[in-house]
Amino acid sequence: MNAPETLIDKTFSPADFEQRLYAQWEASGAFRPDRPDAKPYTIIIPPPNVTGSLHIGHALDNTLQDLLIRWHRLNGRDARWVVGTDHAGIATQMVVERRLADAAPPTTRQAMGRARFLETVWDWKRESGGTITQQLRRLGASCDWAHERFTMDEGFNTAVTRVFVTLYNQGLLYRDKRLVNWDPKLKTAISDLEVEFREVEGNLWHFRYPLEDGSGFIAIATTRPETILGDGAVAVNPDDPKMAHYVGKRCRLPLVDRLIPIITDSYVEADFGSGAVKITAAHDFNDFEVYKRHPEADIPVINLMNPDGTMSDACPEAYRGLTREDARKKVVADFEALGLLDKIEPHRHQVPYGDRSGVVIEPYLTDQWYVNAAELAKPALAAVRSGETQFVPKTWEKTYFNWMENIQPWCVSRQLWWGHQIPAWYGPSKDELERRSTQSMHEISRELFSGVKSEPNCFVAETAADALQQAQEYYGPEWHVADASGAAWETIQGDSQLPTLFLTRDEDVLDTWFSSALWPFATLGWPDETPDLARHYPGDVLVTGFDIIFFWVARMMMQGLHFMDDVPPFKTVYCHGLVRDAKGAKMSKSKGNTVDPLVLVDKYGADALRFTLTAMESQGRDIKLDEKRVEGYRNFATKLWNAARFCQSNGISGSTSIAPPPAQNAVNRWIIGEVAATARALETAIQTFRFDAYADTIYSFAWNRFCDWYLELTKPLLAEGADAGVAAETRAVSGWALDQILVMLHPVMPFLTEELWHKLGTRTRDLIVSDWVAADLPVDADASADIEWLISAVTGIRTAKSDLGIAVRRRLPALMIVNSVDAEFRANRCQALVETLAGVGFLGGVYNELVHGQGGSQNLLTSLKNKHGFSAIIEVVSSEALFVMDVGDAVDLAAERARLEKAIATAVKERDALAGRLASPGFTEKAKPEAVEKAREDHAARSAEAERLAAALARLG
């Protein structure tokens, strides 16, 4: 045994050592120890936004990942947690633009120009972009910081460009005009993830469109009157008899004076509004699909709006330049003036908003770059169906399949400056040059450079030089080709005697989901064949929220399989739940119920928060985070701290071996078996991703088995005058068992365990890179049976006394009756400890009813009660024994019986009332989910209370 190195402080204060220990780990290289011969274990972090700060969802996600990494590191694996941040295109650009607007003097990115603006963004990233990575360190995340990546670093940019060009050349990436989610404030397309739907109080306007034949009108209903100006058709349900006479006719679109067809489509709900809907293909996703289904109707697609959401030149002159809101008011007023406004109904409906800009999102027809996701999805679907990649819980596979089987083209371009600029260059098409054949080649060159619109031809390449070479081959030797991006005419023309055709680079950048889809292999050096890539791809597990299965998990699956020889990027996808508030409501800033994890870390320590999140992570369920739980696990940490102090004060220090010391005493043999059983249970929990089971198992063992029972049972063995050999053995086993607890608890509570590890002895290495517990130790059946018998007996007696309000330490006269020879031997071995720990004094020792029964156990009990003058008694049946205690005047049994009967009646009444409520569909189907869950919890609590009270009543003799 090593002598203790440092006395353990009386007060447990996590702030005194957490940051010190983290710095020690990181500086020593502990997060990726040198283990070239070990089996690799790899996790890739879901890269947080460089603009972000730690929220409670991050805390859960990263706690679970760290638990896995630390556990596998302790088990000797070459554990690597690949870490980095996402450049967060929109979010970062917004942050920097706000800073520019608040500067003195204020400026804009447009005024600065693209190159200077990007320099400013990189400056911001160097100054402020590491906030969340420092916060992850506060949480204890043992990431491979020495190899941190960023989705805009040079190597990653190379990978992104390679993927784009490869997919383009394979025909899997193309440019197309389609509807997108358009943010008029940010003036860019955004993904579905960046759209939030809000329920608003609006109106349903009913308008009349005159029929072409003069026979009347067809009434339509809409929530967006401003889009009427772009209508291309009116649709009715094909099975709606009241609309059948309209089908095949045409109606005149008011305000625009354009004839449009009346068609049928099953998309129309016959019982909604008027039963007829307007089709505005350029400004509604459903309408666009109707347009594609009906090519025979020749429906025009008219883009009514400018990128900023104002009405475009495609509108009648009176509406051009108006905002959407003003155009809506004017359209309604103009219809009313024409006598074509039927009615206005209040209508509550969902409206899409940009989650960052806060403005209404516009379905907008525009040219964008798309990936053929349906083709890439095929092997990604097959990998999950075959079990090559598995979802845990398995129920999320259905979500994955449903989305992937119906996947749409993936829009990958964004109208931003910050991001991976699309590697595409444009020049005039040969058809354009042919149409200009009456001009001289030099005139064509100058006009095109000056911005005259032309029909473009696209050149996609990894570098500008490659694009120029492609263009030169396309245009032929009679032209000089140059890159005009940011250059002056004279510079481009240079000394060439040939007329110049210039190329301009696509100004858009790629969606951040495009680059983050490459995260599992680009972080490891791809497209180069690096040793890291060969060793750590594919990853073992991805831990993520279920809400980004579509946006990130599916995309990584598609790109990983496509570019990594049909090998999926990870073997397992673990989807955790959402963290909700204590009442089960979703957290949001507007509700004021968000939780800052760092506030909890400051108050209770990182370990307490980590343990709370781990213990509450039950597969398939969201987490209801109550600060009281965090406080409770801080108390658990304090208890272990104090237990270590107790051990140290009794001459117990850290062990020098994974193997347990030799032990003869039953208590010591028992705890050795308990350590091994606990380690095996923890291994099962890890293998099945039962994080809650991991936390519950180590909590129960450390608090209950070790602190409450083992240390209590060993006090007599360590007391002054105890056998020296037994005391030495007990100190050795106690130190070993405490070490194993620190190892087993370390993945969840790394700071507390590392600190105690060093305070309990002089160690040759940190706990973080130590070895896992020896789980293959045999359990000593005899010792286990004795101690379990003892624990059951003491617990039963203590509970009975507690239920009656009798102090545990108050010594009561008692009888102990057993019913077998084995039980008699065991009771004799444990009698002294039962008396000490339960506060009883057994009269006459152990009575075996087989020997003393004299006609049965009841006759024996009656005889013994009379012999010893027992009057008011309570009975406890436990572990093949009957314990009978005489409470004397310690309690009024009649009054206690009456109290228990009344309490039972109350608990049963409340239980039954809650059961009736839960059986009512009117409640379970209409009440808020958190209210239903609360009722279920209350019902379970009242049921358990009724059972407990009934057991207490039964114990009264």
PEDAKA-V130308 format. One record per pair of residues at least 12 apart in sequence whose ideal C-beta (glycine too) atoms are under 6 Angstrom apart, sorted by sequence separation. I is the first residue (numbers start at 1). J is the second residue. If there is no record, write none. Layout:
{{I & J} {I & J}}
//
This chain:
{{69 & 81} {97 & 109} {302 & 314} {459 & 471} {524 & 536} {581 & 593} {660 & 672} {682 & 694} {718 & 730} {206 & 219} {207 & 220} {249 & 262} {310 & 323} {384 & 397} {468 & 481} {524 & 537} {556 & 569} {717 & 730} {754 & 767} {873 & 886} {181 & 195} {220 & 234} {742 & 756} {753 & 767} {206 & 221} {309 & 324} {682 & 697} {742 & 757} {872 & 887} {218 & 234} {246 & 262} {311 & 327} {480 & 496} {521 & 537} {681 & 697} {714 & 730} {870 & 886} {204 & 221} {205 & 222} {247 & 264} {612 & 629} {918 & 935} {281 & 299} {480 & 498} {482 & 500} {484 & 502} {612 & 630} {828 & 846} {917 & 935} {204 & 223} {267 & 286} {282 & 301} {464 & 483} {520 & 539} {827 & 846} {205 & 225} {281 & 301} {282 & 302} {428 & 448} {480 & 500} {481 & 501} {482 & 502} {483 & 503} {484 & 504} {485 & 505} {553 & 573} {202 & 223} {282 & 303} {609 & 630} {612 & 633} {746 & 767} {872 & 893} {914 & 935} {43 & 65} {231 & 253} {432 & 454} {479 & 501} {608 & 630} {611 & 633} {824 & 846} {267 & 290} {381 & 404} {432 & 455} {678 & 701} {96 & 120} {824 & 848} {914 & 938} {96 & 121} {265 & 290} {608 & 633} {843 & 868} {914 & 939} {43 & 69} {238 & 264} {428 & 454} {429 & 455} {475 & 501} {604 & 630} {608 & 634} {814 & 840} {816 & 842} {229 & 256} {233 & 260} {377 & 404} {96 & 124} {218 & 246} {232 & 260} {233 & 261} {234 & 262} {235 & 263} {236 & 264} {429 & 457} {542 & 570} {811 & 839} {812 & 840} {813 & 841} {814 & 842} {231 & 260} {538 & 567} {546 & 575} {608 & 637} {744 & 773} {810 & 839} {233 & 263} {235 & 265} {240 & 270} {377 & 407} {426 & 456} {427 & 457} {600 & 630} {604 & 634} {607 & 637} {743 & 773} {809 & 839} {811 & 841} {813 & 843} {816 & 846} {817 & 847} {818 & 848} {819 & 849} {41 & 72} {237 & 268} {263 & 294} {538 & 569} {539 & 570} {540 & 571} {541 & 572} {542 & 573} {543 & 574} {674 & 705} {808 & 839} {911 & 942} {236 & 268} {243 & 275} {426 & 458} {471 & 503} {538 & 570} {817 & 849} {910 & 942} {911 & 943} {218 & 251} {235 & 268} {237 & 270} {374 & 407} {541 & 574} {740 & 773} {263 & 297} {373 & 407} {424 & 458} {425 & 459} {50 & 85} {240 & 275} {907 & 942} {911 & 946} {41 & 77} {261 & 297} {424 & 460} {520 & 556} {47 & 84} {48 & 85} {49 & 86} {50 & 87} {51 & 88} {373 & 410} {789 & 826} {38 & 76} {39 & 77} {40 & 78} {41 & 79} {42 & 80} {43 & 81} {44 & 82} {45 & 83} {47 & 85} {50 & 88} {211 & 249} {212 & 250} {513 & 551} {517 & 555} {907 & 945} {908 & 946} {38 & 77} {47 & 86} {49 & 88} {370 & 409} {371 & 410} {517 & 556} {671 & 710} {702 & 741} {907 & 946} {38 & 78} {51 & 91} {211 & 251} {236 & 276} {449 & 489} {520 & 560} {584 & 624} {786 & 826} {790 & 830} {794 & 834} {798 & 838} {51 & 92} {370 & 411} {371 & 412} {518 & 559} {576 & 617} {793 & 834} {797 & 838} {49 & 91} {209 & 251} {210 & 252} {234 & 276} {235 & 277} {425 & 467} {513 & 555} {517 & 559} {580 & 622} {582 & 624} {904 & 946} {35 & 78} {368 & 411} {369 & 412} {521 & 564} {790 & 833} {794 & 837} {51 & 95} {234 & 278} {235 & 279} {369 & 413} {427 & 471} {577 & 621} {578 & 622} {579 & 623} {580 & 624} {582 & 626} {794 & 838} {368 & 413} {577 & 622} {904 & 949} {233 & 279} {577 & 623} {579 & 625} {667 & 713} {698 & 744} {903 & 949} {904 & 950} {212 & 259} {231 & 278} {232 & 279} {698 & 745} {32 & 80} {231 & 280} {232 & 281} {520 & 569} {815 & 864} {900 & 949} {230 & 280} {221 & 273} {230 & 282} {900 & 952} {221 & 274} {227 & 280} {449 & 502} {900 & 953} {220 & 274} {445 & 499} {219 & 274} {445 & 500} {220 & 276} {222 & 278} {227 & 283} {442 & 499} {823 & 880} {218 & 276} {220 & 278} {441 & 499} {897 & 956} {83 & 143} {83 & 144} {665 & 726} {81 & 143} {303 & 365} {640 & 702} {668 & 730} {675 & 737} {682 & 744} {818 & 880} {81 & 144} {818 & 881} {893 & 956} {80 & 144} {84 & 148} {87 & 151} {233 & 297} {643 & 707} {83 & 148} {84 & 149} {85 & 150} {86 & 151} {87 & 152} {668 & 733} {675 & 740} {816 & 881} {817 & 882} {84 & 150} {233 & 299} {663 & 729} {671 & 737} {232 & 299} {816 & 883} {206 & 274} {232 & 300} {639 & 707} {650 & 718} {814 & 883} {815 & 884} {663 & 733} {661 & 732} {814 & 885} {230 & 302} {661 & 733} {69 & 142} {812 & 885} {813 & 886} {230 & 304} {427 & 501} {617 & 691} {618 & 692} {800 & 874} {66 & 141} {229 & 304} {617 & 692} {661 & 736} {66 & 142} {427 & 503} {660 & 736} {800 & 876} {614 & 691} {615 & 692} {53 & 131} {54 & 132} {285 & 363} {425 & 503} {426 & 504} {50 & 129} {53 & 132} {62 & 141} {255 & 334} {284 & 363} {652 & 731} {797 & 876} {52 & 132} {283 & 363} {425 & 505} {615 & 695} {651 & 731} {655 & 735} {796 & 876} {875 & 955} {54 & 135} {614 & 695} {654 & 735} {655 & 736} {874 & 955} {424 & 506} {652 & 734} {653 & 735} {709 & 791} {796 & 878} {874 & 956} {875 & 957} {282 & 365} {652 & 735} {48 & 132} {254 & 338} {422 & 506} {655 & 739} {806 & 890} {873 & 957} {654 & 739} {793 & 878} {229 & 315} {254 & 340} {422 & 508} {792 & 878} {793 & 879} {797 & 883} {647 & 734} {792 & 879} {804 & 891} {421 & 509} {420 & 509} {419 & 509} {420 & 510} {789 & 879} {419 & 510} {647 & 738} {804 & 896} {415 & 508} {416 & 509} {679 & 773} {413 & 508} {414 & 509} {420 & 515} {680 & 775} {679 & 775} {414 & 511} {226 & 324} {412 & 510} {412 & 511} {676 & 775} {226 & 327} {676 & 777} {226 & 328} {412 & 514} {225 & 328} {228 & 331} {226 & 331} {179 & 285} {225 & 331} {654 & 760} {673 & 779} {225 & 332} {653 & 760} {654 & 761} {673 & 780} {653 & 761} {179 & 288} {31 & 142} {669 & 780} {673 & 784} {32 & 144} {644 & 756} {31 & 144} {658 & 771} {670 & 783} {669 & 783} {670 & 784} {22 & 137} {574 & 689} {637 & 752} {658 & 774} {666 & 783} {670 & 787} {187 & 307} {666 & 786} {219 & 342} {184 & 308} {184 & 309} {207 & 335} {208 & 340} {207 & 340} {208 & 342} {614 & 748} {206 & 342} {206 & 343} {611 & 748} {610 & 748} {611 & 749} {205 & 344} {203 & 344} {204 & 345} {607 & 749} {204 & 347} {203 & 347} {607 & 751} {202 & 347} {606 & 751} {607 & 752} {201 & 348} {202 & 349} {403 & 550} {400 & 549} {803 & 952} {396 & 546} {399 & 549} {404 & 554} {199 & 350} {200 & 351} {197 & 350} {198 & 351} {197 & 352} {198 & 353} {800 & 955} {195 & 352} {196 & 353} {196 & 355} {194 & 355} {195 & 361} {183 & 354} {186 & 357} {185 & 357} {183 & 357} {185 & 359} {184 & 359} {380 & 557} {184 & 362} {380 & 558} {189 & 368} {389 & 568} {396 & 575} {181 & 361} {182 & 362} {388 & 568} {380 & 561} {182 & 364} {376 & 558} {379 & 561} {390 & 572} {391 & 573} {392 & 574} {179 & 363} {180 & 364} {383 & 568} {179 & 365} {376 & 562} {180 & 368} {177 & 367} {175 & 369} {176 & 370} {174 & 370} {173 & 371} {172 & 372} {189 & 411} {189 & 414} {188 & 414} {393 & 619} {188 & 415} {393 & 620} {187 & 415} {188 & 416} {180 & 411} {164 & 423} {160 & 420} {161 & 423} {90 & 356} {168 & 460} {165 & 460} {121 & 418} {165 & 462} {392 & 689} {117 & 417} {161 & 462} {114 & 417} {93 & 416} {89 & 414} {93 & 418} {92 & 418} {89 & 416} {89 & 418} {89 & 419} {585 & 930} {584 & 930} {583 & 930} {584 & 933} {160 & 515} {193 & 551} {159 & 518} {159 & 522} {151 & 515} {162 & 527} {156 & 522} {159 & 526} {159 & 527} {149 & 523} {89 & 512} {86 & 512} {86 & 516} {82 & 523} {80 & 536} {138 & 601} {140 & 606} {139 & 606} {44 & 519} {44 & 520} {65 & 543} {64 & 543} {42 & 536} {40 & 535} {44 & 539} {40 & 536} {42 & 539} {42 & 540} {43 & 541} {46 & 544} {41 & 540} {60 & 579} {57 & 579} {56 & 579} {59 & 597} {56 & 595} {56 & 597} {54 & 597} {63 & 610} {63 & 613} {60 & 613} {18 & 606} {14 & 605} {140 & 750} {71 & 686} {12 & 638} {64 & 691} {12 & 641} {8 & 644} {8 & 645} {8 & 648} {4 & 648} {4 & 653} {2 & 653} {1 & 653} {2 & 654} {71 & 747} {70 & 747} {67 & 747} {67 & 748} {75 & 772} {74 & 772} {21 & 751} {18 & 751} {21 & 754} {30 & 766} {33 & 769} {17 & 755} {30 & 768} {30 & 769} {25 & 768} {8 & 759} {6 & 759} {4 & 760} {5 & 762} {2 & 761} {2 & 762}}
//
